[in-house]
Every structure is written in C-alpha cells, then in structure tokens.
Amino acid sequence: MEKEKRQTENGSMATSFEQVQELGKQMEKRREETELEDVGREQDPEQFDNE
C-alpha cells in the first residue's frame, strides 16, 4: 500500500493521527537559533499582531 501525500492548505489542522505523528517528527528536527547561525542561516522573524 502506497502512502498518499496530499497538498494541505496553509493553516489547516491535522486530520489523522499519522499527520500528527509526521508533524511531531518535523518539530523534533527543528533547529535552534544558535544552530542556524552555525550554518550561516537566519531564523524566521517573529510576527506580532499590532492591536
């Protein structure tokens, strides 16, 4: 059985436990700011709502 990957809409929620597990794996691989600096990259800027 082949795993089907569908393009998800930005901001959509996980619809299955498999998607939740995959998102968890992605979060574990996420690099800290100092690790990014070591390889010459910059962290995405934080975004704030100005209310």
Steps between C-alpha positions, in 0.01 A plus 500: 500500500648834395468797734320785328623853575255778433576870482351653815362848528699749704358514850305176474498257792626144491219268402655169607730357764759428229513872416545584869789254523664649187468853640661381823797363306536834319498688831772271641723582201451876541825683566561758773613855417862430595507188281376705206768764559766226493402411143461864389120517501251728671193413703165617364397827665231486767166641395284712727149636466503875556167567666 
